[in-house]
Every structure is written in structure tokens, then in C-alpha cells.
Amino acid sequence: MERPYPATNYLGYRPSRNPYAEKYRLLPQDHAPTAFSCHDTEKFRGRWREFFGAKANQRLHLEVGCYHGESLVEMAENNPDEFFIGVEWKFREAYKAVEKSVKRNLKNLVFLRANAARLPWIFAPGEIDRTWILFPDPWPKTGQQKWRTLHADFFRSLALLLEPGKEVLIKTDDSDYAAFIRREI
């Protein structure tokens, strides 16, 4: 029997003792890419295109769980007329993603160290054109599955952010998780 999933596993942002939390906080804010953390990620809700200086017809991409930013940095570099936002929960991974972007001097990319459960507070309805979720952690053990990001309540929240015709692209190499995602959708 499957366990019901909580509406969110979000518990709130607490002060972190992670050494990368301070490094992340001290990243330079005077040029793109910019890095935001915790509740600061919610400052531009409904105004991300304005933040980037983008026109209404320029696409805004979101990657949930961007890890070290490999895919997002490549996409931003290859599509300079489009704009990209990466959300990552872990400070160290988010910091490394920003480092890669800084080295390439990308101005169309921002990283948010935030919980994916907070997406409705970070983005306004219809603001995102395409959402990428690449190789999410499947949490395969029964006791871990409550931590899966991709469950029905997450998809309901995500649907509120997307207008008809907008895309969600999910890629996983775990067949059991893929079957679970299909059921949850």
C-alpha cells in the first residue's frame, strides 16, 4: 500500500551552519549571474522578466533541482536570447553552479538556493515558459519516498505556474520512479 504524500515537505528556512551558506551569501551581487537564497528568492515573484530586462516574448526557463548547473549553464550559453533560473536546495551544489556561470560570464542566468515546495511564492502564475526536471532523486527506499519532490501535490502547484501550452520536461533513469511520476501526474 502506498503512503499518502504530504502537501509539501517544506518546513521553513532555518539558519544554516553549512560552510557553503556563508560563501553563497557572500557571492558578488554586482553582475549576473546573481544568486539568491531562502526568502530572498521570492523578491521578484511576477517580475523575473523585468529582473533580466527581458521582453515579453523572450522565453523564461526554470530547472528544478539544477545540482551543479551543468545543463543550465550549457543551455544559457547556447541560447543568449533566452533566460534561465535554476533552483537547488543544497548550498554546496548551488554555489558550484554559480561558480561555473561566473567563469562564463553569463548574464541570462540566475541561481536560487530554495526549496522547490516554495515555487508558488517564487513565481507568479504563467511566468515560466518551460520547466526542466532532470534526473530527480528517486528516493527508492520505502521510508525515503516521502521526500520525493515529484508527487501529485507538487504537480498541482506547478500547474498553477504554467499557462496552457507551456512545457514540463522530466527525465529520469529510474524506471520505478518514472512509473510513479506517471501515476502522480
FIKOLZA-1660 file (N, C-alpha, C; in steps of 0.1 Angstrom, whole numbers, plus 5000, padded with zeros to 4 digits):
% residues 185
   i   px   py   pz ch aa at
   1 5009 4988 5000  A  M  N
   1 5000 5000 5000  A  M CA
   1 5009 5012 5000  A  M  C
   2 5006 5022 4991  A  E  N
   2 5013 5034 4990  A  E CA
   2 5009 5044 5001  A  E  C
   3 5019 5051 5006  A  R  N
   3 5016 5061 5017  A  R CA
   3 5012 5074 5010  A  R  C
   4 5002 5081 5016  A  P  N
   4 4999 5094 5010  A  P CA
   4 5010 5104 5012  A  P  C
   5 5012 5113 5003  A  Y  N
   5 5023 5122 5003  A  Y CA
   5 5018 5135 5010  A  Y  C
   6 5026 5142 5017  A  P  N
   6 5022 5154 5023  A  P CA
   6 5020 5165 5012  A  P  C
   7 5012 5175 5015  A  A  N
   7 5010 5186 5005  A  A CA
   7 5023 5192 5002  A  A  C
   8 5032 5192 5012  A  T  N
   8 5046 5198 5010  A  T CA
   8 5055 5192 5021  A  T  C
   9 5067 5190 5018  A  N  N
   9 5076 5186 5028  A  N CA
   9 5085 5199 5033  A  N  C
  10 5080 5210 5030  A  Y  N
  10 5086 5223 5033  A  Y CA
  10 5084 5226 5048  A  Y  C
  11 5095 5228 5055  A  L  N
  11 5095 5231 5069  A  L CA
  11 5098 5245 5073  A  L  C
  12 5102 5253 5063  A  G  N
  12 5106 5267 5066  A  G CA
  12 5121 5268 5065  A  G  C
  13 5126 5280 5062  A  Y  N
  13 5141 5282 5062  A  Y CA
  13 5146 5285 5076  A  Y  C
  14 5156 5278 5079  A  R  N
  14 5163 5280 5092  A  R CA
  14 5177 5284 5090  A  R  C
  15 5183 5291 5099  A  P  N
  15 5197 5295 5098  A  P CA
  15 5206 5282 5095  A  P  C
  16 5215 5283 5087  A  S  N
  16 5223 5271 5083  A  S CA
  16 5237 5272 5089  A  S  C
  17 5243 5261 5093  A  R  N
  17 5257 5261 5097  A  R CA
  17 5266 5255 5086  A  R  C
  18 5260 5253 5075  A  N  N
  18 5267 5248 5063  A  N CA
  18 5277 5258 5059  A  N  C
  19 5290 5255 5058  A  P  N
  19 5300 5265 5054  A  P CA
  19 5297 5271 5040  A  P  C
  20 5290 5264 5032  A  Y  N
  20 5287 5270 5019  A  Y CA
  20 5275 5280 5020  A  Y  C
  21 5268 5280 5030  A  A  N
  21 5257 5290 5032  A  A CA
  21 5263 5304 5033  A  A  C
  22 5274 5306 5040  A  E  N
  22 5281 5319 5041  A  E CA
  22 5288 5322 5028  A  E  C
  23 5294 5312 5021  A  K  N
  23 5301 5315 5008  A  K CA
  23 5290 5320 4998  A  K  C
  24 5279 5313 4998  A  Y  N
  24 5268 5316 4989  A  Y CA
  24 5263 5330 4992  A  Y  C
  25 5261 5334 5005  A  R  N
  25 5256 5347 5009  A  R CA
  25 5266 5358 5004  A  R  C
  26 5279 5355 5004  A  L  N
  26 5289 5365 5000  A  L CA
  26 5292 5366 4985  A  L  C
  27 5285 5358 4977  A  L  N
  27 5287 5359 4963  A  L CA
  27 5285 5374 4958  A  L  C
  28 5293 5378 4948  A  P  N
  28 5291 5392 4944  A  P CA
  28 5277 5394 4937  A  P  C
  29 5271 5405 4940  A  Q  N
  29 5258 5408 4935  A  Q CA
  29 5258 5419 4925  A  Q  C
  30 5270 5423 4921  A  D  N
  30 5271 5435 4912  A  D CA
  30 5270 5431 4897  A  D  C
  31 5270 5418 4894  A  H  N
  31 5269 5414 4880  A  H CA
  31 5261 5401 4879  A  H  C
  32 5256 5398 4868  A  A  N
  32 5249 5384 4866  A  A CA
  32 5261 5374 4865  A  A  C
  33 5259 5362 4869  A  P  N
  33 5247 5357 4875  A  P CA
  33 5245 5361 4889  A  P  C
  34 5233 5363 4893  A  T  N
  34 5230 5366 4907  A  T CA
  34 5226 5354 4914  A  T  C
  35 5228 5353 4927  A  A  N
  35 5224 5341 4934  A  A CA
  35 5216 5346 4946  A  A  C
  36 5204 5340 4948  A  F  N
  36 5195 5344 4959  A  F CA
  36 5194 5331 4967  A  F  C
  37 5190 5333 4980  A  S  N
  37 5188 5322 4989  A  S CA
  37 5176 5325 4998  A  S  C
  38 5170 5314 5001  A  C  N
  38 5159 5314 5011  A  C CA
  38 5148 5323 5007  A  C  C
  39 5143 5332 5016  A  H  N
  39 5132 5341 5013  A  H CA
  39 5136 5352 5003  A  H  C
  40 5148 5355 5001  A  D  N
  40 5153 5364 4991  A  D CA
  40 5149 5359 4977  A  D  C
  41 5147 5346 4975  A  T  N
  41 5143 5341 4962  A  T CA
  41 5129 5346 4958  A  T  C
  42 5122 5351 4967  A  E  N
  42 5108 5355 4965  A  E CA
  42 5106 5370 4961  A  E  C
  43 5117 5377 4961  A  K  N
  43 5116 5392 4959  A  K CA
  43 5111 5395 4945  A  K  C
  44 5113 5387 4935  A  F  N
  44 5110 5391 4921  A  F CA
  44 5098 5383 4916  A  F  C
  45 5090 5377 4925  A  R  N
  45 5078 5370 4920  A  R CA
  45 5069 5379 4911  A  R  C
  46 5067 5373 4899  A  G  N
  46 5059 5380 4889  A  G CA
  46 5067 5391 4881  A  G  C
  47 5080 5392 4885  A  R  N
  47 5089 5403 4878  A  R CA
  47 5102 5397 4874  A  R  C
  48 5103 5384 4871  A  W  N
  48 5116 5378 4867  A  W CA
  48 5120 5383 4853  A  W  C
  49 5111 5385 4844  A  R  N
  49 5114 5391 4831  A  R CA
  49 5120 5405 4833  A  R  C
  50 5114 5413 4842  A  E  N
  50 5119 5426 4845  A  E CA
  50 5133 5425 4851  A  E  C
  51 5135 5416 4860  A  F  N
  51 5148 5414 4866  A  F CA
  51 5159 5412 4855  A  F  C
  52 5156 5404 4845  A  F  N
  52 5165 5401 4835  A  F CA
  52 5166 5412 4824  A  F  C
  53 5156 5421 4824  A  G  N
  53 5155 5431 4813  A  G CA
  53 5150 5424 4800  A  G  C
  54 5142 5413 4802  A  A  N
  54 5137 5406 4790  A  A CA
  54 5124 5412 4785  A  A  C
  55 5122 5409 4772  A  K  N
  55 5109 5413 4766  A  K CA
  55 5099 5402 4768  A  K  C
  56 5086 5406 4767  A  A  N
  56 5075 5396 4769  A  A CA
  56 5076 5384 4761  A  A  C
  57 5082 5385 4749  A  N  N
  57 5082 5373 4740  A  N CA
  57 5095 5364 4742  A  N  C
  58 5104 5368 4751  A  Q  N
  58 5116 5361 4753  A  Q CA
  58 5113 5350 4764  A  Q  C
  59 5117 5338 4761  A  R  N
  59 5114 5326 4770  A  R CA
  59 5121 5326 4783  A  R  C
  60 5114 5322 4793  A  L  N
  60 5120 5321 4807  A  L CA
  60 5119 5306 4810  A  L  C
  61 5131 5300 4813  A  H  N
  61 5132 5286 4816  A  H CA
  61 5135 5284 4831  A  H  C
  62 5130 5273 4837  A  L  N
  62 5132 5270 4851  A  L CA
  62 5137 5256 4851  A  L  C
  63 5148 5254 4859  A  E  N
  63 5152 5240 4862  A  E CA
  63 5151 5238 4877  A  E  C
  64 5143 5228 4880  A  V  N
  64 5141 5224 4894  A  V CA
  64 5151 5213 4898  A  V  C
  65 5160 5216 4908  A  G  N
  65 5170 5206 4912  A  G CA
  65 5182 5207 4902  A  G  C
  66 5187 5218 4900  A  C  N
  66 5198 5221 4890  A  C CA
  66 5211 5215 4894  A  C  C
  67 5213 5210 4906  A  Y  N
  67 5225 5204 4911  A  Y CA
  67 5237 5214 4908  A  Y  C
  68 5247 5210 4901  A  H  N
  68 5259 5219 4899  A  H CA
  68 5257 5228 4887  A  H  C
  69 5245 5227 4881  A  G  N
  69 5242 5237 4870  A  G CA
  69 5248 5233 4856  A  G  C
  70 5253 5221 4854  A  E  N
  70 5259 5217 4841  A  E CA
  70 5249 5220 4830  A  E  C
  71 5237 5214 4830  A  S  N
  71 5228 5215 4819  A  S CA
  71 5223 5230 4818  A  S  C
  72 5220 5236 4829  A  L  N
  72 5215 5250 4828  A  L CA
  72 5226 5260 4822  A  L  C
  73 5238 5258 4827  A  V  N
  73 5249 5267 4822  A  V CA
  73 5250 5265 4806  A  V  C
  74 5250 5253 4802  A  E  N
  74 5251 5250 4787  A  E CA
  74 5240 5256 4780  A  E  C
  75 5227 5254 4785  A  M  N
  75 5216 5260 4778  A  M CA
  75 5216 5275 4778  A  M  C
  76 5220 5281 4789  A  A  N
  76 5221 5296 4789  A  A CA
  76 5232 5301 4779  A  A  C
  77 5243 5294 4779  A  E  N
  77 5254 5298 4770  A  E CA
  77 5250 5296 4755  A  E  C
  78 5242 5286 4752  A  N  N
  78 5238 5283 4738  A  N CA
  78 5226 5291 4734  A  N  C
  79 5219 5297 4743  A  N  N
  79 5207 5305 4740  A  N CA
  79 5207 5318 4747  A  N  C
  80 5216 5327 4742  A  P  N
  80 5217 5340 4749  A  P CA
  80 5205 5349 4749  A  P  C
  81 5195 5346 4740  A  D  N
  81 5183 5355 4740  A  D CA
  81 5172 5349 4748  A  D  C
  82 5175 5339 4756  A  E  N
  82 5165 5333 4765  A  E CA
  82 5171 5334 4779  A  E  C
  83 5162 5332 4789  A  F  N
  83 5166 5335 4803  A  F CA
  83 5163 5322 4811  A  F  C
  84 5172 5320 4821  A  F  N
  84 5172 5307 4828  A  F CA
  84 5173 5309 4843  A  F  C
  85 5166 5301 4851  A  I  N
  85 5166 5302 4865  A  I CA
  85 5168 5288 4870  A  I  C
  86 5177 5285 4879  A  G  N
  86 5180 5272 4884  A  G CA
  86 5176 5273 4899  A  G  C
  87 5169 5263 4904  A  V  N
  87 5165 5261 4918  A  V CA
  87 5172 5249 4923  A  V  C
  88 5180 5251 4934  A  E  N
  88 5187 5239 4940  A  E CA
  88 5186 5241 4955  A  E  C
  89 5183 5230 4962  A  W  N
  89 5181 5230 4977  A  W CA
  89 5194 5231 4984  A  W  C
  90 5205 5224 4979  A  K  N
  90 5217 5223 4987  A  K CA
  90 5227 5234 4984  A  K  C
  91 5232 5240 4995  A  F  N
  91 5241 5252 4993  A  F CA
  91 5253 5249 4985  A  F  C
  92 5260 5238 4988  A  R  N
  92 5272 5235 4981  A  R CA
  92 5270 5234 4966  A  R  C
  93 5260 5226 4962  A  E  N
  93 5257 5224 4948  A  E CA
  93 5253 5238 4941  A  E  C
  94 5245 5246 4948  A  A  N
  94 5241 5259 4942  A  A CA
  94 5253 5268 4941  A  A  C
  95 5262 5267 4951  A  Y  N
  95 5274 5276 4950  A  Y CA
  95 5283 5272 4938  A  Y  C
  96 5285 5259 4936  A  K  N
  96 5293 5254 4925  A  K CA
  96 5286 5258 4911  A  K  C
  97 5273 5258 4911  A  A  N
  97 5266 5262 4898  A  A CA
  97 5269 5276 4895  A  A  C
  98 5268 5285 4906  A  V  N
  98 5271 5299 4904  A  V CA
  98 5285 5301 4899  A  V  C
  99 5295 5294 4905  A  E  N
  99 5309 5295 4901  A  E CA
  99 5311 5292 4886  A  E  C
 100 5304 5282 4881  A  K  N
 100 5305 5278 4867  A  K CA
 100 5300 5290 4858  A  K  C
 101 5289 5295 4862  A  S  N
 101 5282 5306 4855  A  S CA
 101 5291 5319 4855  A  S  C
 102 5297 5322 4866  A  V  N
 102 5306 5333 4867  A  V CA
 102 5318 5332 4858  A  V  C
 103 5323 5320 4858  A  K  N
 103 5335 5318 4849  A  K CA
 103 5332 5321 4834  A  K  C
 104 5319 5318 4830  A  R  N
 104 5315 5320 4817  A  R CA
 104 5308 5334 4814  A  R  C
 105 5307 5341 4825  A  N  N
 105 5302 5355 4825  A  N CA
 105 5288 5355 4818  A  N  C
 106 5279 5346 4822  A  L  N
 106 5265 5345 4817  A  L CA
 106 5256 5356 4824  A  L  C
 107 5250 5363 4816  A  K  N
 107 5241 5374 4821  A  K CA
 107 5226 5370 4821  A  K  C
 108 5223 5358 4815  A  N  N
 108 5209 5354 4813  A  N CA
 108 5206 5342 4822  A  N  C
 109 5212 5342 4833  A  L  N
 109 5211 5330 4842  A  L CA
 109 5212 5335 4857  A  L  C
 110 5203 5329 4865  A  V  N
 110 5203 5332 4880  A  V CA
 110 5201 5319 4887  A  V  C
 111 5207 5317 4898  A  F  N
 111 5205 5305 4907  A  F CA
 111 5198 5309 4920  A  F  C
 112 5189 5301 4923  A  L  N
 112 5181 5303 4936  A  L CA
 112 5184 5291 4945  A  L  C
 113 5189 5293 4957  A  R  N
 113 5190 5282 4966  A  R CA
 113 5177 5283 4974  A  R  C
 114 5168 5274 4971  A  A  N
 114 5155 5274 4977  A  A CA
 114 5149 5260 4976  A  A  C
 115 5138 5258 4984  A  N  N
 115 5131 5246 4984  A  N CA
 115 5120 5246 4973  A  N  C
 116 5120 5236 4965  A  A  N
 116 5110 5235 4954  A  A CA
 116 5096 5236 4958  A  A  C
 117 5093 5233 4971  A  A  N
 117 5079 5235 4976  A  A CA
 117 5075 5250 4976  A  A  C
 118 5085 5259 4976  A  R  N
 118 5082 5273 4976  A  R CA
 118 5080 5279 4962  A  R  C
 119 5080 5271 4951  A  L  N
 119 5078 5277 4938  A  L CA
 119 5066 5286 4936  A  L  C
 120 5055 5284 4942  A  P  N
 120 5044 5293 4941  A  P CA
 120 5046 5307 4947  A  P  C
 121 5056 5308 4956  A  W  N
 121 5060 5320 4962  A  W CA
 121 5071 5327 4955  A  W  C
 122 5078 5319 4946  A  I  N
 122 5089 5324 4939  A  I CA
 122 5085 5329 4925  A  I  C
 123 5075 5323 4919  A  F  N
 123 5070 5326 4905  A  F CA
 123 5055 5328 4905  A  F  C
 124 5051 5338 4897  A  A  N
 124 5037 5341 4895  A  A CA
 124 5031 5331 4885  A  A  C
 125 5018 5329 4886  A  P  N
 125 5011 5321 4875  A  P CA
 125 5014 5326 4861  A  P  C
 126 5018 5316 4853  A  G  N
 126 5021 5319 4839  A  G CA
 126 5034 5325 4836  A  G  C
 127 5043 5327 4846  A  E  N
 127 5055 5334 4844  A  E CA
 127 5066 5325 4837  A  E  C
 128 5065 5312 4839  A  I  N
 128 5075 5303 4834  A  I CA
 128 5071 5297 4821  A  I  C
 129 5080 5297 4811  A  D  N
 129 5076 5291 4798  A  D CA
 129 5079 5276 4797  A  D  C
 130 5090 5272 4803  A  R  N
 130 5094 5258 4802  A  R CA
 130 5101 5254 4815  A  R  C
 131 5097 5243 4821  A  T  N
 131 5103 5238 4833  A  T CA
 131 5110 5225 4830  A  T  C
 132 5122 5224 4835  A  W  N
 132 5131 5212 4834  A  W CA
 132 5133 5205 4847  A  W  C
 133 5131 5192 4848  A  I  N
 133 5134 5184 4860  A  I CA
 133 5142 5172 4855  A  I  C
 134 5155 5173 4856  A  L  N
 134 5164 5163 4851  A  L CA
 134 5170 5154 4862  A  L  C
 135 5167 5141 4861  A  F  N
 135 5172 5131 4870  A  F CA
 135 5170 5134 4884  A  F  C
 136 5157 5136 4888  A  P  N
 136 5154 5139 4903  A  P CA
 136 5158 5126 4911  A  P  C
 137 5161 5129 4923  A  D  N
 137 5165 5118 4932  A  D CA
 137 5152 5109 4934  A  D  C
 138 5153 5096 4931  A  P  N
 138 5141 5087 4932  A  P CA
 138 5138 5083 4946  A  P  C
 139 5147 5085 4956  A  W  N
 139 5144 5081 4970  A  W CA
 139 5137 5067 4969  A  W  C
 140 5145 5057 4966  A  P  N
 140 5139 5044 4963  A  P CA
 140 5134 5036 4975  A  P  C
 141 5140 5038 4987  A  K  N
 141 5135 5030 4999  A  K CA
 141 5122 5035 5004  A  K  C
 142 5114 5026 5008  A  T  N
 142 5100 5030 5013  A  T CA
 142 5100 5041 5023  A  T  C
 143 5109 5041 5032  A  G  N
 143 5110 5052 5043  A  G CA
 143 5114 5065 5037  A  G  C
 144 5121 5065 5026  A  Q  N
 144 5126 5078 5020  A  Q CA
 144 5116 5084 5010  A  Q  C
 145 5106 5076 5006  A  Q  N
 145 5097 5081 4995  A  Q CA
 145 5089 5094 4998  A  Q  C
 146 5088 5096 5011  A  K  N
 146 5081 5109 5015  A  K CA
 146 5088 5121 5010  A  K  C
 147 5101 5120 5007  A  W  N
 147 5109 5131 5003  A  W CA
 147 5109 5133 4988  A  W  C
 148 5103 5125 4981  A  R  N
 148 5102 5127 4966  A  R CA
 148 5096 5141 4963  A  R  C
 149 5102 5148 4954  A  T  N
 149 5097 5161 4950  A  T CA
 149 5085 5159 4941  A  T  C
 150 5086 5150 4932  A  L  N
 150 5076 5148 4921  A  L CA
 150 5064 5139 4926  A  L  C
 151 5054 5145 4932  A  H  N
 151 5042 5139 4936  A  H CA
 151 5030 5147 4932  A  H  C
 152 5018 5142 4934  A  A  N
 152 5006 5149 4928  A  A CA
 152 5005 5163 4933  A  A  C
 153 5007 5166 4946  A  D  N
 153 5006 5179 4951  A  D CA
 153 5016 5189 4945  A  D  C
 154 5028 5184 4943  A  F  N
 154 5038 5192 4936  A  F CA
 154 5034 5196 4922  A  F  C
 155 5029 5186 4915  A  F  N
 155 5024 5188 4901  A  F CA
 155 5012 5198 4901  A  F  C
 156 5003 5197 4911  A  R  N
 156 4992 5207 4912  A  R CA
 156 4998 5221 4913  A  R  C
 157 5008 5223 4922  A  S  N
 157 5014 5236 4924  A  S CA
 157 5021 5241 4911  A  S  C
 158 5028 5232 4905  A  L  N
 158 5035 5235 4893  A  L CA
 158 5025 5239 4882  A  L  C
 159 5014 5232 4881  A  A  N
 159 5004 5235 4871  A  A CA
 159 4998 5250 4872  A  A  C
 160 4998 5255 4884  A  L  N
 160 4993 5268 4886  A  L CA
 160 5002 5279 4881  A  L  C
 161 5015 5275 4879  A  L  N
 161 5025 5284 4874  A  L CA
 161 5026 5284 4859  A  L  C
 162 5020 5274 4853  A  L  N
 162 5021 5272 4838  A  L CA
 162 5008 5276 4831  A  L  C
 163 5008 5283 4820  A  E  N
 163 4997 5285 4812  A  E CA
 163 4995 5274 4802  A  E  C
 164 4984 5272 4796  A  P  N
 164 4982 5262 4786  A  P CA
 164 4993 5264 4775  A  P  C
 165 4999 5253 4770  A  G  N
 165 5009 5253 4760  A  G CA
 165 5023 5254 4766  A  G  C
 166 5025 5256 4779  A  K  N
 166 5038 5257 4785  A  K CA
 166 5042 5242 4788  A  K  C
 167 5055 5240 4789  A  E  N
 167 5061 5227 4790  A  E CA
 167 5067 5223 4803  A  E  C
 168 5066 5211 4807  A  V  N
 168 5073 5205 4818  A  V CA
 168 5081 5193 4812  A  V  C
 169 5094 5193 4813  A  L  N
 169 5102 5182 4807  A  L CA
 169 5109 5175 4819  A  L  C
 170 5106 5162 4820  A  I  N
 170 5112 5154 4831  A  I CA
 170 5120 5142 4825  A  I  C
 171 5131 5140 4830  A  K  N
 171 5140 5129 4826  A  K CA
 171 5145 5122 4838  A  K  C
 172 5143 5109 4838  A  T  N
 172 5148 5100 4849  A  T CA
 172 5153 5087 4843  A  T  C
 173 5163 5081 4849  A  D  N
 173 5168 5068 4845  A  D CA
 173 5164 5057 4855  A  D  C
 174 5154 5060 4863  A  D  N
 174 5149 5050 4873  A  D CA
 174 5135 5046 4868  A  D  C
 175 5133 5034 4863  A  S  N
 175 5120 5030 4858  A  S CA
 175 5109 5030 4868  A  S  C
 176 5112 5026 4881  A  D  N
 176 5102 5026 4891  A  D CA
 176 5097 5041 4894  A  D  C
 177 5107 5050 4895  A  Y  N
 177 5103 5064 4897  A  Y CA
 177 5095 5069 4885  A  Y  C
 178 5099 5066 4873  A  A  N
 178 5092 5070 4861  A  A CA
 178 5077 5066 4862  A  A  C
 179 5075 5053 4866  A  A  N
 179 5061 5048 4867  A  A CA
 179 5054 5055 4878  A  A  C
 180 5061 5058 4889  A  F  N
 180 5055 5066 4900  A  F CA
 180 5051 5080 4895  A  F  C
 181 5060 5087 4887  A  I  N
 181 5057 5100 4882  A  I CA
 181 5045 5100 4873  A  I  C
 182 5044 5090 4864  A  R  N
 182 5032 5089 4855  A  R CA
 182 5019 5088 4863  A  R  C
 183 5019 5079 4874  A  R  N
 183 5007 5078 4882  A  R CA
 183 5004 5091 4889  A  R  C
 184 5014 5098 4894  A  E  N
 184 5011 5110 4901  A  E CA
 184 5006 5121 4892  A  E  C
 185 5011 5122 4880  A  I  N
 185 5006 5132 4870  A  I CA
 185 4991 5129 4867  A  I  C
% end
